[in-house]
Amino acid sequence: VHTKLVDALRKDGVEVINPEGQAFDALEAQAVSTVDDATVPDETVAQVYQLGYRMGEKVLRPAMVTVTTGGPKRPPEPEDSGDE
């Protein structure tokens, strides 16, 4: 039943948000706790408690996650130059 429901939602454009191992994004995830981990960059999603859902650009429900602290600073992401 769960698989059929998820497949039906995907057909309508609903996507699952699973940010595990990615940089924490406060627009897509809600941090419910932190954990010290010096082996990964700061503010990396360590564990996902509850998956989130998005439809197009709109977040229907943010993911509930644990975020790391105490690691090296994350390098800045390269900006798009806009050349097309």
PyMOL commands that set and color helices and strands:
alter all, ss='L'
color gray80, all
select helices_A, chain A and resi 2-11
alter helices_A, ss='H'
color red, helices_A
select strands_A, chain A and resi 14-17+29-36+45-50+52-55+58-61+63-69
alter strands_A, ss='S'
color yellow, strands_A
deselect
rebuild
show_as cartoon
